[in-house]
């Protein structure tokens, strides 16, 4: 009979198999009321499922991350039940939990409208108030096929037919609704409630454009109403900061559908910002001991077989093109190109480490429904770098990478991170010894830098452990950007070698490393982080000179020239418009500094300085204004900071 160890180390003995709910009740009525599921030896299961053996257990409530996932998954089922209740002709497919919420895909003859969503959400609340028990059942594969065929749920039947014969499947019932699912789920619908349906999108069945288009309803669910309200406020703020709208308003970039979706066109203003970002990135890498590379956009298809991409990544690659009977492939990654440069000659252990970096444009075959502004595109530029080193150099190189990440991201105003150290998965390449040494080197590097991190056990790539870093933006969202990955696979596939100190041939360790992830996505994050109000050093136009009338035009041109001569990006507005109109127009353009010149300024050799936020800094000498902006620009200050004296 089971002895169950609780998280605090205490033991509870039971004379018979016990359910998670019974265990919770034995601890306290409050815990039993709050319980959603139970973790048994690290595996989540329903509260109703009996525990028959000795185990380490933990009751999962809505405050735990696993509890939030159970809530979201259960709310997806609640959504499906509501849809079937209101629209019986709809067929259900799949409905997982996702970051911040859930979705469910339906086969439905028309698109769901906002009015439909309101009705569905209302029906979901009715089902919560009904507090329907949620019961798990097990059924053989053939019996499950017969059940769902009888209900006319053809997509569920297709899912079940793909499961090997003889397997037992789990179903969940709540009221008159039944769904195929592994679970676990909450014990009753009354435990749900803090949710909101957010939008509808199209999604191909099984993600294949050759299959029927389904209707995907997205929603968000949280542990309580307070958390839901906070998230909805964040959503509203995110919509206000949407990089697609701001990018259009400020003429930074566009996605030209005539050229095909997911391809970014950088307009002059956006290209200015990109150039500043690239120049800073290159200088930081040269200072950090990297050599810069340039490599082609295509290569013979055989290269991608050697690298393994054609075997493991082909769905994300564009189809090969043919030239003179030979197949060529657009590159989805830069790694093999850097390896070819390495292999161009033999290297000694004295040559290592070798640090190579490239702003390399790559191409990925993304489904049209997954494309999203700059965040998900088909052609993008990776800030890619690869380090080839000896095993004894790994830790020092990782420390150097982490320092460079902090330097570069910090310059853009990002200093709050979420870091994960991902360790060896079940299926992987490389010896135990090299995995242990490599993982230890990553761990030691993080500890040396004093960077807090969580361990994602088994979450590493098959070819090596990795560090993933998410940055936090101005409204608290997390964005995956930087990654550091150790690779034992590609050096072996490409037979990479160096001559060791003892004269033997050894394979180098390969470190993959990106800081932005991609320039396009990082630029989108920057737009939303700053709401388009870039700090001075990043702003496409840093200042604009605004003469009050045509009588100050010559003086305004001279003022502009002073700023241009020190490398500042300064515009001049000579339009025959009232000064109030010009100020409003350039405030909407989010230009950091507006330099107004009238007769008084012309006679005194000054400019009246205003910020885009409406702060009046008074009239100052032109030379003082130039120096103030030059110093601020040079320091890469991430707020609008005036470095000079204010005028009177």
HELIX and SHEET records of a PDB file:
HELIX    1   1 UNK A   20  UNK A   27  1                                   8    
HELIX    2   2 UNK A   29  UNK A   34  1                                   6    
HELIX    3   3 UNK A   65  UNK A   86  1                                  22    
HELIX    4   4 UNK A  114  UNK A  130  1                                  17    
HELIX    5   5 UNK A  141  UNK A  150  1                                  10    
HELIX    6   6 UNK A  154  UNK A  161  1                                   8    
HELIX    7   7 UNK A  189  UNK A  191  5                                   3    
HELIX    8   8 UNK A  205  UNK A  207  5                                   3    
HELIX    9   9 UNK A  225  UNK A  240  1                                  16    
HELIX   10  10 UNK A  243  UNK A  249  1                                   7    
HELIX   11  11 UNK A  257  UNK A  259  5                                   3    
HELIX   12  12 UNK A  268  UNK A  287  1                                  20    
HELIX   13  13 UNK A  301  UNK A  307  1                                   7    
HELIX   14  14 UNK A  309  UNK A  312  1                                   4    
HELIX   15  15 UNK A  314  UNK A  316  5                                   3    
HELIX   16  16 UNK A  335  UNK A  342  1                                   8    
HELIX   17  17 UNK A  349  UNK A  351  5                                   3    
HELIX   18  18 UNK A  368  UNK A  370  5                                   3    
HELIX   19  19 UNK A  391  UNK A  393  5                                   3    
HELIX   20  20 UNK A  394  UNK A  411  1                                  18    
HELIX   21  21 UNK A  432  UNK A  448  1                                  17    
HELIX   22  22 UNK A  490  UNK A  493  1                                   4    
HELIX   23  23 UNK A  519  UNK A  530  1                                  12    
HELIX   24  24 UNK A  550  UNK A  552  5                                   3    
HELIX   25  25 UNK A  553  UNK A  565  1                                  13    
HELIX   26  26 UNK A  579  UNK A  588  1                                  10    
HELIX   27  27 UNK A  599  UNK A  604  1                                   6    
HELIX   28  28 UNK A  622  UNK A  635  1                                  14    
SHEET    1   A 5 UNK A  11  UNK A  13  0                                        
SHEET    2   A 5 UNK A   3  UNK A   5 -1                                        
SHEET    3   A 5 UNK A  55  UNK A  61  1                                        
SHEET    4   A 5 UNK A  35  UNK A  40 -1                                        
SHEET    5   A 5 UNK A  43  UNK A  45 -1                                        
SHEET    1   B 2 UNK A  18  UNK A  19  0                                        
SHEET    2   B 2 UNK A  50  UNK A  51 -1                                        
SHEET    1   C 3 UNK A  91  UNK A  92  0                                        
SHEET    2   C 3 UNK A 101  UNK A 107 -1                                        
SHEET    3   C 3 UNK A  97  UNK A  98 -1                                        
SHEET    1   D 4 UNK A  91  UNK A  92  0                                        
SHEET    2   D 4 UNK A 101  UNK A 107 -1                                        
SHEET    3   D 4 UNK A 213  UNK A 221 -1                                        
SHEET    4   D 4 UNK A 195  UNK A 204 -1                                        
SHEET    1   E 3 UNK A 134  UNK A 140  0                                        
SHEET    2   E 3 UNK A 168  UNK A 174 -1                                        
SHEET    3   E 3 UNK A 177  UNK A 180 -1                                        
SHEET    1   F 2 UNK A 253  UNK A 255  0                                        
SHEET    2   F 2 UNK A 264  UNK A 266 -1                                        
SHEET    1   G 8 UNK A 291  UNK A 292  0                                        
SHEET    2   G 8 UNK A 354  UNK A 363  1                                        
SHEET    3   G 8 UNK A 379  UNK A 389 -1                                        
SHEET    4   G 8 UNK A 509  UNK A 514 -1                                        
SHEET    5   G 8 UNK A 478  UNK A 487 -1                                        
SHEET    6   G 8 UNK A 466  UNK A 472 -1                                        
SHEET    7   G 8 UNK A 417  UNK A 422 -1                                        
SHEET    8   G 8 UNK A 454  UNK A 456  1                                        
SHEET    1   H 3 UNK A 298  UNK A 300  0                                        
SHEET    2   H 3 UNK A 326  UNK A 330 -1                                        
SHEET    3   H 3 UNK A 321  UNK A 323 -1                                        
SHEET    1   I 3 UNK A 347  UNK A 348  0                                        
SHEET    2   I 3 UNK A 498  UNK A 499  1                                        
SHEET    3   I 3 UNK A 505  UNK A 506 -1                                        
SHEET    1   J 5 UNK A 570  UNK A 573  0                                        
SHEET    2   J 5 UNK A 543  UNK A 547  1                                        
SHEET    3   J 5 UNK A 593  UNK A 597  1                                        
SHEET    4   J 5 UNK A 606  UNK A 611 -1                                        
SHEET    5   J 5 UNK A 616  UNK A 621 -1                                        
END                                                                             
